[in-house]
Amino acid sequence: MQTILGSGGVIAIELAKALTFYTTDIRLVSRNPKKVNATDELMSADLLNGQAVNRAIAGSSVVYVTIGFPYNAKVWEEMWPKFIGYVIAACKKYGAKLVFFDNIYMYDEDYLEGMTEETRENPPSKKGKVRLRVVDMIRREISSDDLSALIVRCADYYGPSIERNGMLREMVFEKLANDKKANWLCSDKYKHSFTYTVDAGKATALLGNTEDAYNQVWHLPTAPNPYTGKEWIENIAKALGKKPKYQIAPKFMIQIIGWFVPVMKEMVEMAYQYDRDYIFDSSKFIKRFNFTPTPYADGIRAIVAKDYITK
């Protein structure tokens, strides 16, 4: 049994699809789980309840954490450590291996121009400090030989999805598709990597089913040579058959918008990711598994063909 905690999100759906190459015993766990594959086992659970987490992990050989909590620093500070504590305890109890789906928030803001698994950890944000705290909880258990786990990280992501979420989808695809101006944060001149969700799902499943991949950090396969903000907008507009109209929100404007829009208030401390090059290096994974990430132009075309063809 391979179990996904936090099913239903974009990454979890792609992961569930990819896991069918390795097993037919897949358990999807969330408050309101829905089948991705015909043979999926569904379990409804409140994953902030220790007993519920324990039941969800019982009988599992591999547990994937893809849950997402509300995008709020105070909520993260309260929920993430509690949840991971429950997960670690249950994985140790049942001898399950842990795959933790992570982001890059813990990396030093001065080293984003070529992020690798060895990039210095020094989170500049409250949310980044929470992520580092959670990762340290996992690493302590690995170091004591009490837990077999691996950490996978992706850049900001994009890909075809019914939910159509993710910053690139919301700021650019959705706006341009509906004849509105696209939005970009801080500056359009910096390069910004995005991980294609289909690649992320396949790679996470592969790592979870590769014995010697454990007890390491892996960057998920992401195309090299990312576009600048301006180039992202231009390429997406071209694929949609729209004009590349857009506006840039500088940090002070994000702060002002945040007074009225809660999620934008949470973006203020993350704005540093858009005022410099944000380049994600996944060469470790690509070399180990001879994997070719989806080129950005192909990813854009796939999204347009699947989700915007009728617009």
Secondary structure, DSSP 8 states (H G I E B T S, - for coil): -EEEESTTSHHHHHHHHHHTTT-S-EEEEESS---SSTT-EEEE--TTSHHHHHHHHTT-SEEEE-----S-HHHHHHHHHHHHHHHHHHHHHHT-EEEEEE-STTB-GGG-TTB-TT--B---SHHHHHHHHHHHHHHHHHHTTS--EEEEE--EEE---SS--SHHIIIIIHHHHTT--EEEES-SSSBB-EEEHHHHHHHHHHHHT-GGG-SSEEE----SS--BHHHHHHHHHHHHT----EEEE-HHHHHHHHTT-HHHHHHGGGGGGGSS-B-B--HHHHHHHT-----HHHHHHHHHHHHSTT-
